[in-house]
């Protein structure tokens, strides 16, 4: 039961804790109320309540019968069907930023794949513009949170499509300090990751940071292919321990690992919270960043992830604060680090641990 994962007092503390979120997918982080709002505004959906109820039933059925990570990706089709215009992207982005701000997240790197939607005339470039517009608008409503954008490349893309997304990322990175990196995501079974290595290397050579979904499934050749690029952060890294040479490379370069505890358990890549690879890396003082992955789909929050980590790995409140603060070292915006450190230090002074 949920109450057995942590106490209310612990969750309250984790909610008060200033936090950094570095692995959050836009569509997967949309709350049910916002999904309902998007459905109400969608011209092809007659009954928004039925749409949301259908989504909730699909979630329940899928997680009850989940057999593979690939099945988990099918859940996104529901959300993507209503986030298919620039207006919907802006609504979704601002809502997700508000939700993270309410959870006392002080810095957020939001990632999302630009899409072409013929029916609404949305292009990959107008998608990126919509995300950036929403981030800019959110500054007035939620000035307490600093938000950056990681442009995602979907593994199902062709070489040409992936290259076009990378080109857009490079262009908007040169124009705005909001675009900070490139991600490689989606179903790891879709294509061989080595096909994307030249594109990722090009992004890195042009000043973009790389946050790559890596070792999400058991596939040592893929791990080696992507680690050869030396990414700046690793998304999940669940099965890195399958190869000693991969562990050594990650340790040598101190590549931070974005750990998504609930995501791993619900997608059944990890049997239980206390069996997470987090313990291995944390106990070696390797940089780890707790993250939500898809807070809307998995029904979690970053505060909840910290509370679960505390209970599962016997972390004290001081250790939770230190874990949160060291996440600042892993962010892609160098300019934001000083203000964030000051903010965390002020919180620590007001809350002696």
C-alpha positions as CSV (number, residue, x, y, z in Angstrom):
1,X,0.0,0.0,0.0
2,X,1.0,3.6,-0.6
3,X,1.0,4.4,3.1
4,X,3.6,1.7,3.7
5,X,6.1,3.5,1.3
6,X,6.6,6.5,3.6
7,X,4.9,8.5,6.4
8,X,3.0,11.7,5.9
9,X,5.6,13.5,8.0
10,X,8.3,12.3,5.6
11,X,6.3,13.3,2.5
12,X,5.6,16.7,4.1
13,X,9.4,17.2,4.6
14,X,10.2,16.2,1.1
15,X,7.6,18.6,-0.3
16,X,9.2,21.4,1.7
17,X,12.6,20.4,0.3
18,X,13.9,22.5,-2.6
19,X,14.5,20.2,-5.6
20,X,15.9,19.8,-9.1
21,X,14.0,17.8,-11.8
22,X,16.2,16.7,-14.7
23,X,14.2,13.8,-16.3
24,X,10.7,14.8,-17.0
25,X,8.9,14.2,-20.3
26,X,6.3,16.9,-21.2
27,X,3.5,14.6,-22.3
28,X,4.0,12.1,-19.6
29,X,3.9,14.8,-16.9
30,X,0.5,16.2,-17.8
31,X,-2.0,15.8,-14.9
32,X,-5.4,14.3,-15.3
33,X,-7.2,17.7,-14.8
34,X,-5.1,19.2,-17.5
35,X,-5.7,16.2,-19.7
36,X,-9.4,16.8,-19.2
37,X,-9.0,20.5,-20.1
38,X,-7.2,19.6,-23.3
39,X,-9.9,17.0,-24.2
40,X,-12.6,19.6,-23.7
41,X,-10.8,22.0,-26.1
42,X,-10.1,19.3,-28.7
43,X,-12.5,19.6,-31.7
44,X,-12.7,15.8,-32.3
45,X,-13.6,14.8,-28.7
46,X,-17.3,15.0,-27.9
47,X,-17.1,13.8,-24.3
48,X,-14.0,14.8,-22.4
49,X,-15.0,13.0,-19.2
50,X,-15.4,9.7,-21.2
51,X,-12.0,10.4,-22.7
52,X,-10.3,10.8,-19.4
53,X,-12.1,7.8,-17.8
54,X,-10.9,5.7,-20.8
55,X,-7.4,6.9,-20.2
56,X,-7.6,6.0,-16.5
57,X,-8.9,2.5,-17.3
58,X,-6.2,2.0,-19.9
59,X,-3.6,3.0,-17.3
60,X,-5.1,0.6,-14.7
61,X,-5.3,-2.3,-17.2
62,X,-1.9,-1.8,-18.7
63,X,-0.1,-1.7,-15.4
64,X,-2.0,-4.7,-14.1
65,X,-0.9,-6.7,-17.1
66,X,2.5,-5.0,-18.0
67,X,4.8,-7.5,-19.5
68,X,7.4,-5.3,-21.2
69,X,8.7,-1.8,-21.4
70,X,7.4,-1.5,-24.9
71,X,3.8,-1.8,-23.6
72,X,4.4,1.2,-21.4
73,X,5.1,3.4,-24.4
74,X,1.6,2.6,-25.7
75,X,0.2,4.8,-22.9
76,X,1.5,7.9,-24.5
77,X,-0.8,7.6,-27.5
78,X,-3.7,8.8,-25.4
79,X,-1.9,12.0,-24.3
80,X,-0.4,12.7,-27.7
81,X,-3.8,12.6,-29.3
82,X,-4.8,15.8,-27.5
83,X,-1.5,17.6,-27.5
84,X,-1.5,18.1,-31.3
85,X,-1.5,21.8,-31.8
86,X,0.6,24.8,-30.7
87,X,-2.2,26.0,-28.3
88,X,-2.4,22.5,-26.7
89,X,1.4,22.4,-26.3
90,X,1.4,25.8,-24.6
91,X,-1.4,24.8,-22.3
92,X,0.3,21.5,-21.4
93,X,3.7,23.0,-20.9
94,X,2.5,25.8,-18.6
95,X,0.4,23.3,-16.6
96,X,3.4,21.0,-16.1
97,X,5.6,23.9,-15.0
98,X,2.9,24.9,-12.4
99,X,2.7,21.4,-11.0
100,X,6.5,21.1,-10.6
101,X,6.6,24.6,-9.0
102,X,3.9,23.6,-6.5
103,X,6.1,20.6,-5.6
104,X,8.9,23.1,-4.7
105,X,11.0,22.2,-7.7
106,X,13.3,25.2,-8.2
107,X,14.9,24.1,-11.5
108,X,13.3,22.0,-14.2
109,X,14.7,20.6,-17.5
110,X,11.6,19.6,-19.5
111,X,12.1,17.3,-22.4
112,X,9.9,16.7,-25.4
113,X,10.0,15.5,-29.0
114,X,8.9,18.0,-31.7
115,X,6.1,16.7,-33.9
116,X,4.5,17.4,-37.2
117,X,0.7,17.2,-37.1
118,X,-0.8,17.7,-40.6
119,X,-4.4,18.2,-39.3
120,X,-3.4,21.3,-37.2
121,X,-0.5,22.4,-39.4
122,X,1.8,22.1,-36.5
123,X,5.4,21.6,-37.5
124,X,8.4,20.4,-35.5
125,X,9.7,24.0,-35.5
126,X,6.3,25.5,-34.4
127,X,6.2,22.8,-31.7
128,X,9.6,24.0,-30.3
129,X,8.4,27.6,-30.5
130,X,5.3,26.7,-28.6
131,X,7.3,25.1,-25.8
132,X,9.6,28.1,-25.6
133,X,6.6,30.5,-25.6
134,X,5.0,28.6,-22.7
135,X,8.3,28.6,-20.7
136,X,8.5,32.4,-21.2
137,X,4.9,33.0,-20.2
138,X,5.3,30.8,-17.1
139,X,8.1,33.1,-15.8
140,X,5.4,35.6,-14.8
141,X,3.1,33.1,-13.0
142,X,5.8,30.9,-11.4
143,X,9.0,33.0,-11.2
144,X,10.3,30.7,-8.4
145,X,11.2,28.0,-10.9
146,X,13.8,28.1,-13.6
147,X,12.8,26.0,-16.7
148,X,15.0,24.8,-19.5
149,X,14.1,22.7,-22.6
150,X,15.8,19.5,-23.8
151,X,14.9,18.6,-27.4
152,X,14.2,14.9,-27.7
153,X,15.0,12.6,-30.6
154,X,12.6,9.7,-30.9
155,X,14.3,6.4,-31.6
156,X,11.5,5.6,-34.2
157,X,12.6,8.5,-36.4
158,X,14.5,8.0,-39.6
159,X,18.0,9.3,-39.9
160,X,16.7,12.3,-41.9
161,X,14.0,13.1,-39.4
162,X,16.4,12.8,-36.4
163,X,18.9,15.0,-38.2
164,X,16.3,17.7,-38.8
165,X,15.4,17.7,-35.1
166,X,19.0,18.0,-34.2
167,X,19.4,20.9,-36.6
168,X,16.4,22.7,-35.0
169,X,17.9,22.1,-31.6
170,X,21.2,23.6,-32.7
171,X,19.5,26.6,-34.2
172,X,17.4,27.4,-31.2
173,X,20.3,26.7,-28.8
174,X,22.2,29.4,-30.6
175,X,19.2,31.8,-30.2
176,X,18.1,31.1,-26.7
177,X,19.7,29.9,-23.4
178,X,16.4,28.0,-22.8
179,X,17.4,25.2,-25.2
180,X,20.1,23.4,-23.3
181,X,20.4,19.8,-24.6
182,X,19.3,16.9,-26.8
183,X,17.8,13.6,-25.6
184,X,17.5,10.2,-27.2
185,X,14.3,8.6,-26.0
186,X,11.2,6.4,-26.7
187,X,11.1,2.6,-27.1
188,X,14.7,1.3,-26.9
189,X,13.6,-1.7,-29.0
190,X,12.6,0.5,-32.0
191,X,16.0,1.0,-33.7
192,X,19.6,0.4,-33.0
193,X,20.9,3.3,-31.1
194,X,24.3,3.3,-32.9
195,X,22.4,4.7,-35.9
196,X,22.0,7.9,-33.9
197,X,25.5,8.3,-32.7
198,X,26.7,10.6,-35.5
199,X,23.8,12.9,-35.0
200,X,24.3,13.0,-31.2
201,X,28.0,13.6,-31.7
202,X,27.1,16.5,-34.0
203,X,24.8,18.0,-31.4
204,X,27.5,17.7,-28.7
205,X,30.1,19.3,-31.0
206,X,27.8,22.3,-31.4
207,X,27.5,23.0,-27.7
208,X,24.4,21.0,-26.8
209,X,24.5,18.8,-23.7
210,X,23.5,15.1,-24.1
211,X,21.0,13.4,-21.8
212,X,20.6,10.0,-23.3
213,X,18.2,7.2,-22.3
214,X,20.7,4.4,-21.8
215,X,20.7,0.9,-20.3
216,X,16.9,1.1,-19.8
217,X,16.8,-2.5,-21.0
218,X,19.4,-5.3,-21.0
219,X,21.4,-4.5,-24.1
220,X,25.1,-4.2,-23.6
221,X,26.1,-3.4,-27.2
222,X,23.7,-0.4,-27.2
223,X,25.2,0.7,-23.9
224,X,28.7,0.7,-25.4
225,X,27.5,2.5,-28.5
226,X,26.0,5.4,-26.7
227,X,28.6,5.6,-24.0
228,X,31.2,6.1,-26.7
229,X,29.7,9.6,-27.3
230,X,30.4,10.3,-23.5
231,X,27.0,11.8,-22.7
232,X,26.7,14.5,-20.1
233,X,23.9,12.5,-18.2
234,X,22.4,9.1,-18.4
235,X,18.6,8.6,-18.3
236,X,17.8,5.5,-16.2
237,X,21.0,3.5,-16.5
238,X,19.1,0.6,-15.0
239,X,21.3,-2.2,-16.4
240,X,24.7,-0.5,-16.6
241,X,26.0,-3.1,-14.1
242,X,25.6,-5.8,-16.8
243,X,29.0,-4.7,-18.2
244,X,32.0,-3.8,-16.0
245,X,33.6,-1.7,-18.8
246,X,30.5,0.4,-18.9
247,X,30.5,0.9,-15.2
248,X,34.2,1.9,-15.3
249,X,33.6,4.4,-18.1
250,X,30.7,6.0,-16.3
251,X,32.7,6.2,-13.1
252,X,35.8,7.6,-14.9
253,X,33.8,10.4,-16.5
254,X,31.5,10.9,-13.4
255,X,28.5,10.9,-15.7
256,X,25.4,11.6,-13.6
257,X,22.6,9.1,-13.6
258,X,18.9,10.2,-13.6
259,X,17.2,7.6,-11.5
260,X,13.4,7.2,-11.9
261,X,12.4,4.9,-9.1
262,X,8.6,4.6,-9.6
263,X,8.9,4.5,-13.4
264,X,11.3,1.5,-13.2
265,X,9.1,-0.4,-10.8
266,X,5.8,0.3,-12.7
267,X,7.4,-0.6,-16.1
268,X,8.9,-3.7,-14.4
269,X,12.5,-3.1,-15.3
270,X,13.1,-3.3,-11.5
271,X,11.3,-5.7,-9.2
272,X,11.0,-3.4,-6.2
273,X,12.1,0.0,-5.0
274,X,14.8,-1.4,-2.7
275,X,16.3,-3.4,-5.6
276,X,16.9,-0.2,-7.7
277,X,20.4,0.4,-9.1
278,X,20.3,3.7,-7.2
279,X,21.8,2.0,-4.1
280,X,24.9,0.8,-6.1
281,X,25.7,4.2,-7.5
282,X,24.7,6.2,-4.4
283,X,26.9,4.1,-2.1
284,X,29.9,4.8,-4.3
285,X,29.3,8.6,-4.1
286,X,28.5,8.7,-7.8
287,X,26.3,11.6,-8.9
288,X,22.6,10.5,-8.9
289,X,19.6,12.6,-9.6
290,X,16.2,11.4,-8.5
291,X,13.6,12.1,-11.2
292,X,9.9,11.5,-12.0
293,X,10.2,10.5,-15.7
294,X,6.4,10.8,-16.3
295,X,4.6,12.1,-13.2
296,X,1.2,12.1,-14.8
297,X,1.3,8.6,-16.2
298,X,2.9,7.1,-13.1
299,X,0.9,9.2,-10.6
300,X,4.0,10.4,-8.7
301,X,5.8,13.6,-7.8
302,X,9.4,14.5,-7.1
303,X,8.6,14.8,-3.4
304,X,7.2,11.3,-3.5
305,X,10.3,10.0,-5.2
306,X,12.5,11.5,-2.4
307,X,10.2,10.0,0.3
308,X,10.4,6.5,-1.3
309,X,14.2,6.8,-1.6
310,X,14.4,7.7,2.1
311,X,12.4,4.7,3.1
312,X,13.9,2.2,0.6
313,X,17.6,3.2,1.2
314,X,17.5,4.4,4.8
315,X,18.3,8.0,3.9
316,X,18.2,10.7,6.6
317,X,16.6,14.1,6.0
318,X,20.2,15.6,5.9
319,X,21.1,13.0,3.2
320,X,18.0,13.9,1.2
321,X,18.9,17.5,1.3
322,X,22.4,16.8,0.2
323,X,21.2,14.5,-2.6
324,X,18.9,17.3,-3.8
325,X,21.5,20.0,-3.6
326,X,24.2,18.0,-5.4
327,X,21.8,17.7,-8.3
328,X,22.6,21.3,-9.0
329,X,26.0,20.2,-10.2
330,X,24.3,18.1,-12.9
331,X,22.1,20.7,-14.5
332,X,22.8,21.9,-18.1
333,X,22.5,25.6,-17.4
334,X,25.8,26.9,-15.9
335,X,24.3,30.3,-15.5
336,X,21.6,29.0,-13.1
337,X,23.9,27.2,-10.7
338,X,25.0,30.2,-8.5
339,X,21.4,31.4,-7.8
340,X,20.3,27.8,-7.1
341,X,23.1,27.2,-4.6
342,X,22.2,30.4,-2.9
343,X,18.5,29.4,-2.7
344,X,19.3,26.0,-1.3
345,X,21.7,27.5,1.3
346,X,19.0,29.9,2.5
347,X,16.6,27.0,2.9
348,X,19.2,25.0,4.8
349,X,19.8,28.0,7.2
350,X,16.0,28.2,7.8
351,X,15.7,24.5,8.3
352,X,18.6,23.1,10.4
353,X,19.0,19.4,9.9
